[in-house]
Amino acid sequence: MGLPLYAVTLSAVAKPDAPPVLILHWHGFRRRTAVQVPGIEIPSRPVPGSAMQIDVRWGRVEVLDEAMLEAAWRLGAWDLERSNHRPWWRLNAPVSETMACHRAFGSYPGEPDGRVAIVDAPDLDTLLELAAMKGYVRWLFRPRAGGVWGELDEDDATLRDGRSREDSCPVAPMPYDRHRSGRDVYRLGRGGRLLHA
């Protein structure tokens, strides 16, 4: 059995057919080396995320919405967040926007390669440049199936085995407005019982 997933993100430049980058965020620690030194404990490091470029054609953001809604639904996520980020290549843009964009695509400037994410994205530099000028969209969900969130004892009437769903996602994509920054949240889960204080 592999390491449990903590979160799944997908980031795409706000430009049709630009390949999105999918990142699997893992929850776990591993030793940096297999070397054993008597009397010295070598600290564990967080397992890096897995980032990969997906070469897929799409004409509208809602197409990617549908794919992420289906993945989040099948993996038992409580919700899916879609956030729209404006271009950061502008006068007086905060550094935090620049860093958020880099991280959304699996790039961590200043970190040693492979420490935060292992990236397989041949067009990463081009995607970052386009995102800086055109803006980008990022999706995020936390899976119950195969993820650390499956251990939570929360009742969700939509889950078949406590973690996943079989049917197709009944939630339709919201209209996308590229001129509006901010986030939209798709609620997927539904409580199966009343909570009493």
Disulfide bonds with the S-S distance in Angstrom:
none
